[in-house]
Every structure is written in structure tokens, then in C-alpha cells.
Amino acid sequence: MAVTILAGAASSWAVLMGIAPVLQIRRMLCEQSSRQVSVGYFTVLLIGFLLWIAYGAAAGILALVIPNTVAVLVGATVIIVALRLRRRPSSQIGPAAPGGQGRRGVGDSRAPW
């Protein structure tokens, strides 16, 4: 009984961990920049998630398959958004903001902090 409860709790928390990168996607879209996101890091995570899905499927453990599937979908979305933002033409990006705060879109009046 305790193992079943723990498996449910761990799997539920793993789903939350899997959707946590949505916060990163939101930030990239708000800032229209993915400069501070490591695509390599998310790629390594994606490979790990796929391995856990394969293991969970082979062993018949849904508590591994479900959260890792969520994590793969969200992680792949992070990578896609980051790469799309990096492929934008440079004419859509304004000059560096004062104080080294990075590049901002033309007409962006937000404070640099």
C-alpha cells in the first residue's frame, strides 16, 4: 500500500517537474530571446526522458512512462521555441540595451531590469 501511494505521489510530482520548463518557454516568448537557454542541456534531458520512457514501457511501469512523456513534449517545445527565436532575422532585433542587459526588440520600452 505504501509503495503504491509513494509511486502515485512521485509520478504526480514528476509530471509537475515535466511541465516546469513551460516557465522557460514563457520567458523566452516574452523577451523574444533564447540567448540564455542551453539547447544542449535540454537535448541531454530529452534523451534521458526517452530512455526512461523506453524502460518504463518495457517494464510496464506507467509511473515512469506518463511523467517522462510529459517531460519529452515540454522539453521538445523548449528546444523548438529556442531554435526558432535564434533563427529570426537580425533586422527584427534592436541594438544592445544600455548597461549590457542584452538585445531588445525595436520599440521595446520595458525597463532593463
Contacts in CASP RR format, 6 or more apart in sequence:
PFRMAT RR
TARGET T0000
AUTHOR 0000-0000-0000
METHOD contacts of the structure
MODEL  1
MAVTILAGAASSWAVLMGIAPVLQIRRMLCEQSSRQVSVGYFTVLLIGFL
LWIAYGAAAGILALVIPNTVAVLVGATVIIVALRLRRRPSSQIGPAAPGG
QGRRGVGDSRAPW
7 63 0 8 1.000
8 63 0 8 1.000
10 63 0 8 1.000
11 62 0 8 1.000
11 63 0 8 1.000
11 64 0 8 1.000
11 66 0 8 1.000
11 67 0 8 1.000
14 63 0 8 1.000
14 67 0 8 1.000
14 68 0 8 1.000
14 71 0 8 1.000
15 66 0 8 1.000
15 67 0 8 1.000
15 70 0 8 1.000
17 67 0 8 1.000
17 71 0 8 1.000
18 67 0 8 1.000
18 70 0 8 1.000
18 71 0 8 1.000
18 74 0 8 1.000
18 75 0 8 1.000
19 70 0 8 1.000
19 74 0 8 1.000
20 74 0 8 1.000
21 42 0 8 1.000
21 74 0 8 1.000
21 75 0 8 1.000
21 77 0 8 1.000
21 78 0 8 1.000
22 74 0 8 1.000
24 37 0 8 1.000
24 78 0 8 1.000
25 74 0 8 1.000
25 77 0 8 1.000
25 78 0 8 1.000
25 81 0 8 1.000
28 34 0 8 1.000
28 37 0 8 1.000
28 78 0 8 1.000
28 81 0 8 1.000
28 82 0 8 1.000
28 85 0 8 1.000
29 81 0 8 1.000
32 85 0 8 1.000
32 88 0 8 1.000
32 93 0 8 1.000
32 105 0 8 1.000
33 85 0 8 1.000
33 102 0 8 1.000
33 103 0 8 1.000
34 81 0 8 1.000
34 82 0 8 1.000
34 83 0 8 1.000
34 85 0 8 1.000
34 86 0 8 1.000
35 86 0 8 1.000
35 102 0 8 1.000
35 103 0 8 1.000
37 78 0 8 1.000
37 82 0 8 1.000
39 79 0 8 1.000
39 82 0 8 1.000
39 83 0 8 1.000
42 75 0 8 1.000
42 78 0 8 1.000
42 79 0 8 1.000
42 82 0 8 1.000
43 79 0 8 1.000
45 71 0 8 1.000
45 75 0 8 1.000
46 72 0 8 1.000
46 75 0 8 1.000
46 76 0 8 1.000
46 79 0 8 1.000
49 68 0 8 1.000
49 69 0 8 1.000
49 71 0 8 1.000
49 72 0 8 1.000
49 75 0 8 1.000
50 68 0 8 1.000
50 72 0 8 1.000
52 64 0 8 1.000
52 68 0 8 1.000
53 64 0 8 1.000
53 65 0 8 1.000
53 68 0 8 1.000
53 69 0 8 1.000
53 72 0 8 1.000
55 61 0 8 1.000
55 64 0 8 1.000
56 62 0 8 1.000
56 64 0 8 1.000
56 65 0 8 1.000
56 68 0 8 1.000
57 65 0 8 1.000
92 105 0 8 1.000
92 106 0 8 1.000
93 103 0 8 1.000
93 104 0 8 1.000
93 105 0 8 1.000
93 106 0 8 1.000
94 103 0 8 1.000
94 104 0 8 1.000
94 105 0 8 1.000
94 106 0 8 1.000
94 108 0 8 1.000
95 103 0 8 1.000
96 102 0 8 1.000
96 103 0 8 1.000
97 103 0 8 1.000
97 104 0 8 1.000
97 112 0 8 1.000
98 112 0 8 1.000
99 112 0 8 1.000
100 112 0 8 1.000
101 112 0 8 1.000
101 113 0 8 1.000
102 112 0 8 1.000
104 110 0 8 1.000
104 112 0 8 1.000
END
